[in-house]
Every structure is written in structure tokens, then in C-alpha cells.
């Protein structure tokens, strides 16, 4: 009985994660107190940071909330940081938490409008290069004003819906729900399905990169942008103006890269939509349009008006961003007849897991602050000549963001730089320049791997990724040309145009 119970606990611990991963987390939990008692809190603190980055890098094996949460819980018990320090960190960054809680949920109620827009694009634009450019540009624009996670969720939903439509047609089963089963598909249509998969992969990657290109530009584009803007004291328009010398050239270069990749057919891009697939999808879209009711049309109008109000409120900074998201929720649900608690609750499902993970981020940041782990690094950067500091921060943030998570990296660096500014060690102008370097450094090179961008990780872990054969390696390969262009131009702009 005791042995069976022990085996059950072993199986339940971190669920279906690989056994080696579970053993790694257990080893971390055992080694951390030993390191604290033998070599001191600084070494133990750096071990915790490395271990937490490991959980972020292994997000496909296990969502980082559970293993990361265990690590920070142990750190709190070992008094490497106090619950009060964590609470103060959360209170200080409350605008970011509000953003994730309400803005993502607010955009959830605009999904029908966004789905309609992307669907019209997919079927209406015949040129693949123009379609890829439009997807990338639209994703960038929406991410600049809305939320990258929600935008990529809409792109995934559109592509998944069209994939399922053609898969049901190809399998000759109208109620065939298992879109991963190709057993009933004839050879000719199997080739068309493979071509369709390649077509969807390229659109998904263009859309994902677009969220990064647009997300770097504005205060609400990424969660860390709001954090950085809050620390520096920038509103929506001021943030855009300060970042524009870097973000605008990179946006233009990213869009040019999109077109070149489609024209040259490099890195897995350039596959056209098969004519037979287009015909099937067009017939399905026509049937959907015929079944749209007057109530559905009224709902789309409400969502469009709410989008205009949202953009206006953000531009004039009428309130905290999260509160504007709550405004969107109230307006759309009130004028669309959505009054059921459970329907409203569904809007918060996508945002709350990442919100909880962000609390764990801040717990690690509290440990870093309590143990002053990054103080020597920041001091080393600030000891460099003033003109070299922005580029060094861009490089350091970029490398770390590519292997971990850009929100975590930005949180650490902007807080430490703000502390130095508050101590009178730099001018206001130089502080703002470093803030731009941190923002662009965490947003641009982080497209290199799915670890760096929450939207990329969301795409990789979606139900669509295995259907279109979008693996971790293929995603990194398809992102490589964007990574090179965005990182090099971003670095040059930080060095010469700020």
C-alpha cells in the first residue's frame, strides 16, 4: 500500500512531464537550501534565477507556473525574500496585472469581428506575398493597440477553422472531428493537405512576427512595455515617440523581409494555397455568411465601435490601460446581450494563467532585489562610456530574452536602471534612452525562439501546431531571417538613432 501510494505521488507530481524533468525540479529544491547554507545567499540567488529560466525554456515539457512556483515558494520559506517584498513588487506593478486581467478579456469579446477580418483576407487576397504582408501588417497594427496574445489567438482560430473545414472535406466525413487523422484521405488530396499545411505555417509565422513588430511600438503592445512606461512615466503617445526611432525602421524592415521570404521561397515560406482548397473554403464561407442573423451583424457593429473607443482612450490615456479593457468588456457585453456569468468567465481563461505566472516572475524579481544580484551587472554597464551603455543593454536583454521570457528580463533590468536613476547616477535623458534600449532589446531578438515571446509560445502549444506540423525547430528556423534583420537593425538604431 505504501509503495503504491508513493508511486501515485510520483506520477501526480508535475503530471505528464518527463521523468528527467521531474528529477531536475526535485534536485533544484534539494540543492537550493544546501547552497544557501554553504556558499551563501548570492550564489543561491543566482541558482534560483538560472533554475527559473530553465523552467521557462522547458515550457513545452511543463507550464512554468508549477515548477517556478515551487522554486519561489522555497525561496520565500528560506527567507531569500519576504512575502511583504513580493506584495510590494506586485503593488508596484499592478498596472501590468490589470492589463492582463482586463485587456485580454476585453479583446476576447471582439473576436467575432477580428475573425471576420482575417477570414476575408485569407479568401480575398490571391497573391501569397501580398497575403503574407497583409497578415503581418494587420497583426502588427492590432498588437500595437490590443494584445499580442489575443491577436495570435484569433489568427490560430481562423487557421484552425479553415484547416478543419478542408480536412473534413478531404476525409469525406462531414462530422469527422479528429483533424489529426489522415487515414481516410486519398493520396492526391493528401498532397493538397500537405501544401495547405505549409501555406498555413507561413501565415502563422508572419502573424506571430507581426505581433512582435507591432508590440514593440506602443505602451500596450506587450506587458513589459506597460511596465517600462510606468517606470519612466510615459503615456501612450510619449512612449510611441521615444521608441519610434527604433521601432519604425524595424517595422519597415520586417515587412520587407516578409515579402522577400515569400518571393524567394526561403526558410519554408512561399507555398501557395491550392485552388481546390480555396474552392472548398470559399463555399464554406458563403454558407456561413448566409446564416448570419441581424443580431450577429449588430454585434459586429458594437465590436467595431468598441474598437474605435478603445484606440481613442489609449491614445489620450484617459485611464490605466487595464481599466480601459474593463470598459470594453462592459460596453460589448451590455450592447450584445451577453449577461450570463459563465460566458463572461470564459473571456478570462486565456489571461489568468499567464497573470499567475507573472506573479511568480515578480517573486523572482523580489529575490533579485533582496539579494542585490543584478547590482554588479548594472554597475558594470553604467561604468562603460555613456554612448556604449544603450547598445550593451540591448545585447544583454536580447540574448537573455531569446532563451527565457522577455517580460521577466525587462522587469529585472528596468527596475535596476530606475533604482540607479533615482539615486542620481544618470540624467533623465539618459534614463529614457536606456529604457528604450531595454524595451527594444526584450521585444526584437526574443523572436528567435518560442521561449522569448508569449505569443510564440502560445502558438507552439496550441492545438493547431501539431496539425500543420509546426514544431519547435521549424518555428525557430522560420523565425531566423526575421531574428537577424530585426536584431541587427534594432541594435544599429539603438546605437546611432537614439
Phi, psi and omega in degrees: 000314180297318179296317179296321179294320178297318178297321179296317177298319179297321178290322183286330182298115181059024169058234185270014177298151179301152182299321180296327179292317178300318180295325177298315181295319177298318178298319177301315182294331178279320185286328185301310178295326177297318178295320180299318184278341184255313185249356172105168186290332181293311178296317179297323178295317178293326175299317180298316179299314179297319179294320180292320176297324176300317180295326177291319180293332180259030185300335178286338177278325181198134178302133190294346183301316185287304179294320178296321178297321177296320181295316181286330175298317177296320179298321178292320179294328178276003177065028172286340169206159182255155174303327178295320178296321177296316180299317179295323177295317179293318179297322179295327183254023182302325177302326179291319178296319176300320179303310183292324183292315191252325183290316179298317178294324179297317180291335177305322182281357175257010185299320183300317178295316180293322177298318181296318181297310181294324180295317178299321179296313185300323183265337186271334183262117185276323182287126181293321179297316179293322179295315178299317178298317181295316177300314182295314182293318180294319177297322178295314180297313181295321181293330179293332183248341184246245183210132185299320180299316181291321180298313180291330176296322177294316179300317178298315181298317179298310183294321179296318179299314179293323178298316181294323178299310181289326180296320177295320178295314183293328180275357177062028179229110184295334180249027182281104188273339184274094183285354178269354182264110180260013187295329184265009185264131179292162186299315182297315180286337174294322176295319177296323179294319177297320178294321178296321177299314179297321177299314181292323179302315182294320178295319179298317181290321175299317179294318180296315178295324177301323178296329177284319180297320178276328183295331181286344192278329192232170183298329185253003185297321178222153181303322182290337177298316179296322178297313180295314179299323178295319181292323183273339181088031180264141169270187187300310183292318181297318178301312182300316182296319182289325183274339187306322179301338176259312189292321184291313175299322180293321177300313180298315180295323178296320179292322176296319178300320179302312181294317181297320180298321179288321181290319183274346180060038178267157172056031176087010179261171172099355181289132181273160175281121180302143183299321181294323178292317179302319181297316180296316182292323180295319178298319179295316180297323179295319178296319179297320181294324180292331182271358180288126183271171176297323177297321177296318179296319178297321178297321178295322178295318178300317180296321178296317178296320178296324178296320178296316179297319179301311182296319178296317179296322179292317183297323182260004175049056183287341179196174174302147187302318180298323179290328175294322175299319177297322175303316179299317179301312182297313184297310185292315181293322182294320185263004176245002177077020179268096184239000180279131183301321183291323177294321178292321181298328180299333182293338185266357185294321183288327188274324190293323176301318179289328175298317177297319178296325179296326175298321176295320174309309184293333175293318177295320177298322177299320176297317180299318180291316183296322183265358178054046186290322186267355181303314178299324180292313179299319179296323178295319178295316182288344176282345177289163172305145186306321183288345179267343186297315180300316181293324178294320176295321178300314181294313182297315179294320181296314181296316182289324180293328181292335182252347180235243181220133188291332177295316180298313182296313181298321180302316182293309189288318182292327179292319180292319178293321177299322179297319178293322178295317179296332179280359178083021183269002178203162179279165177297318180299317181290323177300317179294323177296317178295325178297319177296319179297320179292317181298310182288326179294327180274340183267324190272301180294345183291351177286354184299323181225159176296343181293326192285325184248130179300322180295322178294316180294322177298319178295315183296326182267005180285165178290342181282327186306310179293332180293322181262010177063043179261093181269175179300311181296316180294324179295316178295321179295316181289335178276345187304311181298322176296318181301314182297311184295311184294320182289313182294315180292322177299316178298315180297317181295319178297320183287327190239342189245359177272000000 
